[in-house]
């Protein structure tokens, strides 16, 4: 028997948690890292010569969409092609996410948080403690790791948002918030409100850059306010993304876009916040329909895109170019007084939305010398794995899961992704099948029943962040 099943040879290995940035080898057996160092000796069943490449821990995207209403079936392959090995679906519904993961997986680890949506998973905009507790229990049992407050799209009363956050803290469940309530909106005031509603409990505050679009004050002023608020609320873990486009629901009922976010985007482009306004925006190019093609989801505008949207009963995603560049860059690179990043993770809000740019845009920041490669790994691998409570991911220490992303730093692209030592993507070809659903113990049976068992995280171990100074 060989000493290693696989040795990755002669790559530049970057592992922020273990302080490694050097050309060396990585030994892998049984889906785990067994050795890291220069010139590994011993026999191997297989070797990969990665001379000239960079090896980083598998990329963890803390904000994606892989659900029937947002993202859809193509998201798994799109993530694998982007070099991502683990991702958090940020809305559910958990049942639809599990079905898609079962039928359209590309070998990734997938976690899901289930939305708290009035009229869908809760009855009203003011769900009480018992109703929320039932929803959380059902969600965990179905395989989710917690809940998502979709305030920016489907707002609730501020007290209901605060109740949900406190409940998740008491149960040790994951909780994320797209800021906004009936009292505010999806903008900087909503974000500041969300920091207060968290009341010191752990919370994942989603896509910070989306609150700095200049809806209330100039974008850069809002960016600085957002950074100051995060520094004043150290229990809040956060991510931002670098894509210029957003994505939201194009679903309409009674002549209106159901999502408040969609209405706000229409107003920003000078269109009426109605179904007809959305049709006009897609026809004119301000709205970009998320169109599912065989190779993945693409953005399309014009009359044919309007017809596609109508043919699907308006139930697709739509994107708008609403993210100004200056706060995006400032938020991604901002550091606290002790040198640590204010915003923990680089995410994408991608998945089935065509903006899976962690590697391409993250490495652009490295080329600009805004980040070192260690910074890239901290934000794209280490911090998000820690947030999910996945101690064996986000680094390449001995015993870590052999999830690896291989990068071509010259071209700034991912060339291979591995999960548990098996390639799920190689040179633009998706090889992975199935999924590994990240669950809590309450959801392990549901994951097994769906044929997609994955890592089990203990309640209370999620939403941990490295100290801002670290
Ligand atoms: Zn999202």
Boltz pocket constraint, residues with backbone or C-beta under 6 A from the ligand:
constraints:
  - pocket:
      binder: B
      contacts: [[A, 63], [A, 64], [A, 65], [A, 90], [A, 247], [A, 349]]
      max_distance: 6.0
